[in-house]
């Protein structure tokens, strides 16, 4: 009877050893994968060279132009692309709702066919932002003419508006 019970721990030990060796083998294979170089994502350049002049307090939403969007779609996995577009749509919609609710006087400007954003401050200085240097296809700058324009996290729009416009 003792011999029956001594076989069970031996079998368990063998199973554990096999599982460990399989895990180590799998770990070695996944460790080797990073050596394969995958090109880093870089947003395609704009097809427009125009500048948007912003000389009022505003929330400026920027978007890729249609050819840029096609290029982005071509270099992005379709599931990732669809998920990203869905996420941007709802982030931008929410940001617009929050701005209209909390700061209805703040002008919302769409910058879809522009490469440069030129912000004119009250003191006469200008700040130029080249959207080709931003790796995000979509984004939001807020501007009050006193401070430098601020690229905001759209998921945290309420807090960002409060900090930027009250200080």
HELIX and SHEET records of a PDB file:
HELIX    1   1 UNK A    2  UNK A   33  1                                  32    
HELIX    2   2 UNK A   66  UNK A   75  1                                  10    
HELIX    3   3 UNK A   78  UNK A  102  1                                  25    
HELIX    4   4 UNK A  131  UNK A  133  5                                   3    
HELIX    5   5 UNK A  154  UNK A  156  5                                   3    
HELIX    6   6 UNK A  157  UNK A  166  1                                  10    
SHEET    1   A 3 UNK A  51  UNK A  54  0                                        
SHEET    2   A 3 UNK A 116  UNK A 120  1                                        
SHEET    3   A 3 UNK A 126  UNK A 130 -1                                        
SHEET    1   B 4 UNK A 107  UNK A 111  0                                        
SHEET    2   B 4 UNK A  58  UNK A  62  1                                        
SHEET    3   B 4 UNK A 139  UNK A 143 -1                                        
SHEET    4   B 4 UNK A 150  UNK A 151 -1                                        
END                                                                             
